[in-house]
Protein backbone atom coordinates (compact mmCIF):
# COMPACT_ATOMS: atom_id res chain seq x y z
CA UNK A 1 0.00 0.00 0.00
CA UNK A 2 1.59 3.25 -1.17
CA UNK A 3 -0.46 5.65 1.01
CA UNK A 4 0.72 3.93 4.17
CA UNK A 5 0.52 5.35 7.66
CA UNK A 6 3.51 5.64 9.96
CA UNK A 7 2.03 2.76 11.94
CA UNK A 8 1.82 0.59 8.81
CA UNK A 9 5.38 1.31 7.72
CA UNK A 10 6.67 0.57 11.22
CA UNK A 11 4.84 -2.77 11.37
CA UNK A 12 5.94 -3.72 7.83
CA UNK A 13 9.58 -3.01 8.68
CA UNK A 14 9.33 -4.99 11.90
CA UNK A 15 7.73 -7.94 10.11
CA UNK A 16 10.26 -7.79 7.28
CA UNK A 17 13.14 -7.77 9.75
CA UNK A 18 11.68 -10.49 11.97
CA UNK A 19 10.66 -12.86 9.16
CA UNK A 20 14.00 -12.41 7.42
CA UNK A 21 15.78 -13.17 10.68
CA UNK A 22 13.65 -16.31 11.02
CA UNK A 23 14.88 -17.57 7.65
CA UNK A 24 12.06 -16.47 5.36
CA UNK A 25 12.49 -14.56 2.10
CA UNK A 26 10.45 -11.35 2.00
CA UNK A 27 8.64 -10.88 -1.33
CA UNK A 28 7.02 -7.58 -2.28
CA UNK A 29 6.68 -4.97 -5.01
CA UNK A 30 9.23 -2.26 -4.10
CA UNK A 31 6.57 0.47 -4.07
CA UNK A 32 6.51 3.41 -1.68
CA UNK A 33 4.99 2.71 1.74
CA UNK A 34 4.46 -0.84 2.98
CA UNK A 35 6.48 -2.51 0.21
CA UNK A 36 9.56 -0.40 0.73
CA UNK A 37 9.38 -0.73 4.50
CA UNK A 38 9.16 -4.54 4.29
CA UNK A 39 12.15 -4.70 1.92
CA UNK A 40 14.21 -2.40 4.15
CA UNK A 41 13.37 -4.45 7.21
CA UNK A 42 14.60 -7.61 5.48
CA UNK A 43 17.75 -5.89 4.24
CA UNK A 44 18.56 -4.56 7.70
CA UNK A 45 18.38 -8.11 9.04
CA UNK A 46 20.84 -9.29 6.40
CA UNK A 47 18.24 -11.60 4.88
CA UNK A 48 16.95 -12.25 1.39
CA UNK A 49 14.26 -10.16 -0.22
CA UNK A 50 12.73 -10.23 -3.71
CA UNK A 51 11.00 -7.40 -5.58
CA UNK A 52 8.57 -8.04 -8.46
CA UNK A 53 8.23 -5.01 -10.72
CA UNK A 54 5.41 -3.81 -12.97
CA UNK A 55 7.99 -2.57 -15.48
CA UNK A 56 11.30 -3.70 -16.89
CA UNK A 57 13.78 -4.90 -14.29
CA UNK A 58 16.18 -2.20 -15.47
CA UNK A 59 13.70 0.61 -14.78
CA UNK A 60 13.94 2.39 -11.42
CA UNK A 61 10.30 2.61 -10.40
CA UNK A 62 9.42 4.35 -8.29
CA UNK A 63 12.32 6.66 -9.14
CA UNK A 64 12.99 7.39 -5.49
CA UNK A 65 13.67 3.69 -4.85
CA UNK A 66 16.62 3.37 -7.21
CA UNK A 67 19.10 2.74 -4.38
CA UNK A 68 16.67 0.39 -2.65
CA UNK A 69 16.24 -1.67 -5.83
CA UNK A 70 20.00 -2.02 -6.19
CA UNK A 71 20.28 -3.11 -2.57
CA UNK A 72 17.53 -5.68 -3.14
CA UNK A 73 19.35 -6.98 -6.23
CA UNK A 74 22.55 -7.32 -4.22
CA UNK A 75 20.89 -9.19 -1.36
CA UNK A 76 18.12 -11.00 -3.22
CA UNK A 77 16.56 -10.42 -6.63
CA UNK A 78 14.65 -7.88 -8.72
CA UNK A 79 12.32 -9.72 -11.10
CA UNK A 80 9.99 -8.73 -13.92
CA UNK A 81 8.08 -10.62 -16.58
CA UNK A 82 8.39 -7.59 -18.87
CA UNK A 83 11.28 -6.90 -21.27
CA UNK A 84 13.98 -4.39 -20.28
CA UNK A 85 12.90 -0.80 -20.79
CA UNK A 86 9.18 -1.50 -20.37
CA UNK A 87 7.59 1.48 -18.60
CA UNK A 88 5.13 1.01 -15.71
CA UNK A 89 1.42 1.15 -16.53
CA UNK A 90 -1.54 1.02 -14.17
CA UNK A 91 -2.85 -2.36 -15.33
CA UNK A 92 0.59 -3.94 -14.99
CA UNK A 93 0.57 -3.52 -11.21
CA UNK A 94 -2.49 -5.74 -10.79
CA UNK A 95 -1.00 -8.26 -13.23
CA UNK A 96 2.27 -8.18 -11.27
CA UNK A 97 0.47 -8.86 -7.99
CA UNK A 98 -0.42 -12.39 -9.04
CA UNK A 99 3.31 -13.22 -9.09
CA UNK A 100 3.80 -11.87 -5.58
CA UNK A 101 0.84 -13.96 -4.38
CA UNK A 102 2.08 -17.09 -6.15
CA UNK A 103 5.71 -16.84 -5.06
CA UNK A 104 5.04 -16.23 -1.39
CA UNK A 105 4.51 -19.00 1.10
CA UNK A 106 1.79 -16.75 2.48
CA UNK A 107 0.57 -13.18 2.02
CA UNK A 108 0.76 -10.81 4.98
CA UNK A 109 -1.42 -7.71 4.55
CA UNK A 110 -0.22 -4.92 6.83
CA UNK A 111 -2.59 -2.22 5.57
CA UNK A 112 -5.29 -2.29 2.88
CA UNK A 113 -8.08 0.07 1.91
CA UNK A 114 -11.47 -1.17 0.82
CA UNK A 115 -10.12 -1.40 -2.74
CA UNK A 116 -6.37 -1.63 -3.02
CA UNK A 117 -3.52 -3.50 -4.59
CA UNK A 118 -2.88 -5.25 -1.29
CA UNK A 119 -6.43 -6.56 -1.24
CA UNK A 120 -6.01 -7.71 -4.85
CA UNK A 121 -2.87 -9.65 -3.93
CA UNK A 122 -4.65 -11.20 -0.94
CA UNK A 123 -7.58 -12.29 -3.11
CA UNK A 124 -5.21 -13.92 -5.59
CA UNK A 125 -3.33 -15.69 -2.81
CA UNK A 126 -6.64 -16.97 -1.43
CA UNK A 127 -7.62 -18.32 -4.84
CA UNK A 128 -4.25 -20.09 -5.07
CA UNK A 129 -4.77 -21.70 -1.69
CA UNK A 130 -2.03 -19.68 -0.01
CA UNK A 131 -2.61 -18.51 3.59
CA UNK A 132 -3.63 -14.88 3.98
CA UNK A 133 -2.69 -13.05 7.18
CA UNK A 134 -3.83 -9.56 8.11
CA UNK A 135 -2.59 -7.04 10.67
CA UNK A 136 -5.30 -5.13 12.58
CA UNK A 137 -5.27 -1.36 12.80
CA UNK A 138 -7.35 1.39 14.42
CA UNK A 139 -11.05 0.89 13.66
CA UNK A 140 -11.17 4.51 12.51
CA UNK A 141 -8.35 4.08 9.96
CA UNK A 142 -9.30 3.81 6.30
CA UNK A 143 -5.94 2.13 5.73
CA UNK A 144 -7.07 -0.88 7.78
CA UNK A 145 -10.61 -1.29 6.43
CA UNK A 146 -9.50 -4.02 4.04
CA UNK A 147 -7.56 -5.91 6.72
CA UNK A 148 -10.52 -5.91 9.08
CA UNK A 149 -12.87 -7.06 6.32
CA UNK A 150 -10.55 -9.99 5.48
CA UNK A 151 -10.44 -11.10 9.11
CA UNK A 152 -14.19 -10.63 9.61
CA UNK A 153 -15.02 -12.71 6.51
CA UNK A 154 -12.61 -15.46 7.50
CA UNK A 155 -10.39 -14.90 4.48
CA UNK A 156 -7.43 -13.90 6.63
CA UNK A 157 -5.95 -14.90 9.97
CA UNK A 158 -5.26 -12.01 12.33
CA UNK A 159 -1.59 -11.58 13.26
CA UNK A 160 0.01 -8.99 15.50
CA UNK A 161 3.61 -10.23 15.84
CA UNK A 162 6.27 -11.85 13.69
CA UNK A 163 6.19 -14.92 15.93
CA UNK A 164 2.53 -15.49 15.03
CA UNK A 165 3.37 -15.49 11.33
CA UNK A 166 6.25 -17.92 11.85
CA UNK A 167 4.01 -20.19 13.93
CA UNK A 168 1.37 -20.32 11.20
CA UNK A 169 3.84 -20.98 8.38
CA UNK A 170 5.99 -23.56 10.14
CA UNK A 171 4.68 -27.10 10.68
CA UNK A 172 4.11 -27.84 14.36
CA UNK A 173 5.78 -24.56 15.24
CA UNK A 174 9.14 -25.52 13.76
CA UNK A 175 11.21 -22.58 12.50
CA UNK A 176 12.51 -22.63 8.89
CA UNK A 177 16.08 -23.25 10.10
CA UNK A 178 14.92 -26.15 12.27
CA UNK A 179 12.81 -27.47 9.40
CA UNK A 180 15.87 -27.62 7.13
CA UNK A 181 17.91 -29.26 9.88
CA UNK A 182 15.21 -31.87 10.41
CA UNK A 183 15.34 -32.77 6.71
CA UNK A 184 19.14 -32.99 6.60
CA UNK A 185 21.10 -36.16 7.21
CA UNK A 186 24.41 -36.69 8.95
CA UNK A 187 25.72 -38.25 5.72
CA UNK A 188 25.19 -34.94 3.89
CA UNK A 189 28.57 -33.87 5.29
CA UNK A 190 30.40 -36.88 3.81
CA UNK A 191 32.60 -36.83 0.73
CA UNK A 192 30.55 -37.62 -2.43
CA UNK A 193 32.31 -40.99 -2.85
CA UNK A 194 31.48 -41.91 0.74
CA UNK A 195 27.83 -40.98 0.21
CA UNK A 196 27.70 -43.15 -2.91
CA UNK A 197 29.02 -46.17 -1.02
CA UNK A 198 26.76 -45.53 1.97
CA UNK A 199 23.68 -45.16 -0.25
CA UNK A 200 24.57 -48.40 -2.02
CA UNK A 201 24.84 -50.17 1.32
CA UNK A 202 21.44 -48.87 2.39
CA UNK A 203 19.94 -50.35 -0.77
CA UNK A 204 21.32 -53.88 -0.41
CA UNK A 205 21.44 -54.44 3.34
CA UNK A 206 24.86 -56.10 3.35
CA UNK A 207 27.45 -56.42 0.62
CA UNK A 208 31.07 -57.21 -0.06
CA UNK A 209 33.71 -54.90 -1.47
CA UNK A 210 33.42 -56.14 -5.06
CA UNK A 211 29.61 -55.88 -5.12
CA UNK A 212 29.75 -52.33 -3.79
CA UNK A 213 32.37 -51.37 -6.36
CA UNK A 214 30.05 -52.57 -9.15
CA UNK A 215 27.03 -50.75 -7.70
CA UNK A 216 28.89 -47.49 -7.07
CA UNK A 217 30.99 -47.42 -10.20
CA UNK A 218 34.07 -46.68 -8.08
CA UNK A 219 37.41 -48.50 -8.19
CA UNK A 220 37.70 -51.38 -5.74
CA UNK A 221 40.63 -49.76 -3.94
CA UNK A 222 38.66 -46.56 -3.46
CA UNK A 223 35.67 -48.49 -2.10
CA UNK A 224 37.87 -50.27 0.45
CA UNK A 225 39.36 -46.97 1.64
CA UNK A 226 35.91 -45.34 1.86
CA UNK A 227 34.49 -48.26 3.85
CA UNK A 228 37.19 -47.80 6.45
CA UNK A 229 36.31 -44.09 6.67
CA UNK A 230 32.61 -44.92 7.02
CA UNK A 231 33.35 -47.46 9.74
CA UNK A 232 35.48 -44.99 11.70
CA UNK A 233 32.76 -42.36 11.33
CA UNK A 234 30.05 -44.69 12.57
CA UNK A 235 28.26 -44.93 9.20
CA UNK A 236 29.06 -48.55 8.33
CA UNK A 237 29.85 -51.82 10.10
CA UNK A 238 31.63 -54.98 8.99
CA UNK A 239 29.69 -58.20 9.67
CA UNK A 240 30.19 -61.87 8.80
CA UNK A 241 28.02 -61.47 5.70
CA UNK A 242 29.62 -58.23 4.53
CA UNK A 243 29.24 -54.52 5.14
CA UNK A 244 26.02 -52.95 6.40
CA UNK A 245 25.01 -49.31 6.63
CA UNK A 246 24.38 -47.61 9.95
CA UNK A 247 21.76 -44.89 9.68
CA UNK A 248 21.09 -42.20 12.25
Buried (B, 14 or more C-beta within 10 A) or exposed (E): BBEBBEBBBBBBBBBBBBBBBBBBBBBBBBBBBBBBBBBBBBBEBEBBBBBBBBBBBEBBBBEEBEEBBEBBBEBBBBBBBBEEEBEBEEEBBEEBBBBBBBEBBBBBBBBBBEEBBBBBBBBBBBEEEBBBBBBBBEEEBBBBBBBBBBBEEEBBBBBEEBEBBBBBBBEEEBBBEEBEEEEEEEBEEBEEBBBBBBEBBBEBEBBEBEBBBEBBEBEEEBBBBBBEBBBEBEBBBEEEEBBBBBEE
